[in-house]
């Protein structure tokens, strides 16, 4: 397999998964469907296993290294500003698309059988979700935002303590290198995991469930493609002054894995590796931006999908929406995605949007059946945005290695371990 690039291996795994999934579905091969499900589940679990120690040690060491980095506050504010701006643009396109295609018009569904979710997101979820009630729970539940919080706090404490904290920092640097080495062994299994994940999706859901909701489903994919292939490339070319095609060549392995895994957190290790080793973003900055983005940067789940879904639910239930409602959708999408920290992103954002607009929460039940199929493109959009923003900020701050970015994409299995080392202090 080393004859093939890692991206090609992922593509071969995807094709094999689709083929095996259709075999399992068409001929009702139960054991094959169960095997694909288990293979995919084990792979995602292995990825999630590595995420807590990776994020914690990377953030902690990066904070400690800030003693030699100027403009840290400016980096953070620029990152947050780009998160908000790209979310606003994404939701604006989604609302415009929804008004053009009217995804809920002519749809006849049994709304009486739909059930509201047992729990929904709230504006307090973000605030209460930042600080863990139990340190161990943050790690066992893979709550990335809480892990980032703990890393920042302990890193700042190490900065304040000074020399006495060096043994602690050296321990975390060693753990970081060990975790990243073990993590790469897991990522090398991604072609097999991809086959299991996509095969499970095809064998379990097929495409039959899309028929009654075809217009809405196509709308979600079109909306995400607009963001992926129009919004992001424009931002990269105009503001970042980098080649969008080269960016997508570099970022493709993470985008592909996000599509099949349907997990921003599960893709986080590869997202960070690609951002540093292929897109040339300074490792110290990427250690902040990528984990933070994996928690709060969700243009697919928090912007495109809730906007189209809200319009769909309003039309199905016969609730008229005015200009104020569309502005409210935009507001919720821009500032509400952080409320999904540690929760199931798209469903929480949808319930938050519907409840804010006063729309029936039973509308969530109408969309749950096709959610796994829609979640693929949503997650791919999320992860792409989580790589676009660090490139834009790094480019504007002189923290983008253009030689690395412009070079032919280096095979990830043979790339020098820039990310495997502890993040070094970057010059201003």
Secondary structure, 3 states (H helix, E strand, C coil): CCCCCHHHHHHHHHHHHHHHHHHHHHCCCHHHHHHHHHHHHHHHHHHHHHHHHHHHHHHHHHHHHHHHCCCHHHHHHHHHHHHHHHHHHHHHHHHHHHHHHCCCCCCCCCHHHCCCCCCCCCCHHHHHHHCCCCHHHHHHCCCHHHHHHHHHHHHHHHHHHHHHHHHHHHHHHHHHHHHHHHHHHHHCCHHHHHHHHHHHHHHHHCCHHHHHHHHHHHHHHHHHHHHHHHHHHHHHHHCCCCCHHHHHHHHHHHHHHHHHHCCHHHHHHHHHHHHHHCCCECHHHHHHHHHHHHHHCCCHHHHHHHHHHHHHHHHHCCCCCCHHHHHHHHHHHHHHHHHHCCCCHHHHHHHHHHHHHCCCCHHHHHHHHHHHHHHHHHHHHHHHHHHHHHHHHHHHCCCECHHHHHCCCCCCCCCCCCCCCCCCCCCC
